[in-house]
Amino acid sequence: MADGPWFWCMKHNTVEPREGCAERHRLGPYETRQEAEHALQSVAEREARLSAEDKAWEEGPPPGR
C-alpha cells in the first residue's frame, strides 16, 4: 500500500491516496490512512468546538465578572 498523504473522498465516501479524485471532492491531506478514515468525525468535532467558542464569545462573560 502506498505511503501518505491520504485523503477522504466525499464523492466516493472512501479513503484515497494522492492519485485519487480532484481536490474539490476531498478532505485532507492526512498523514495516515486511519486519520483519513475518521475525517468526517474530525470535521464534525472541530465544527462543534468552534461553534461553542463563537457562542461563548458572542455572549461575553457572565454578569458580575
C-alpha positions as CSV (number, residue, x, y, z in Angstrom):
1,M,0.0,0.0,0.0
2,A,1.3,3.5,-0.8
3,D,2.5,5.9,1.8
4,G,0.6,9.0,2.6
5,P,-0.7,11.6,2.3
6,W,-4.2,10.3,2.5
7,F,-7.5,12.0,1.6
8,W,-11.2,11.3,2.3
9,C,-13.1,11.4,-1.0
10,M,-16.6,12.9,-0.4
11,K,-17.6,11.8,-3.9
12,H,-16.9,8.1,-3.2
13,N,-17.0,8.0,0.6
14,T,-13.7,6.3,0.8
15,V,-10.0,6.9,1.6
16,E,-7.8,7.7,-1.4
17,P,-4.1,8.2,-1.9
18,R,-2.7,11.3,-3.6
19,E,-3.6,9.9,-7.0
20,G,-7.3,10.0,-6.2
21,C,-10.2,12.3,-7.2
22,A,-9.9,16.0,-7.8
23,E,-9.1,18.1,-4.7
24,R,-12.6,19.7,-4.7
25,H,-14.0,16.3,-3.8
26,R,-11.6,15.6,-0.9
27,L,-10.8,16.4,2.7
28,G,-7.2,16.3,3.7
29,P,-4.3,15.6,3.4
30,Y,-3.9,13.4,6.4
31,E,-0.7,11.7,7.5
32,T,-2.2,8.3,8.0
33,R,-5.0,6.2,6.4
34,Q,-6.7,5.9,9.8
35,E,-6.8,9.7,10.2
36,A,-8.4,10.0,6.7
37,E,-11.0,7.3,7.6
38,H,-12.1,9.5,10.5
39,A,-12.1,12.8,8.5
40,L,-15.9,13.4,8.8
41,Q,-15.9,12.8,12.5
42,S,-12.9,15.1,12.9
43,V,-14.6,17.8,10.9
44,A,-17.8,17.5,13.0
45,E,-15.9,17.6,16.3
46,R,-14.0,20.7,15.1
47,E,-17.1,22.4,14.0
48,A,-18.9,21.8,17.3
49,R,-15.9,23.1,19.2
50,L,-15.7,26.2,17.1
51,S,-19.4,26.9,17.3
52,A,-19.3,26.6,21.1
53,E,-16.3,29.1,21.1
54,D,-18.2,31.5,18.9
55,K,-21.3,31.3,21.1
56,A,-19.3,32.0,24.2
57,W,-17.5,34.9,22.5
58,E,-20.9,36.4,21.4
59,E,-22.5,36.1,24.8
60,G,-19.5,37.5,26.6
61,P,-18.5,36.9,30.2
62,P,-21.3,36.2,32.8
63,P,-22.6,39.2,34.7
64,G,-20.5,40.2,37.7
65,R,-17.2,39.0,36.2
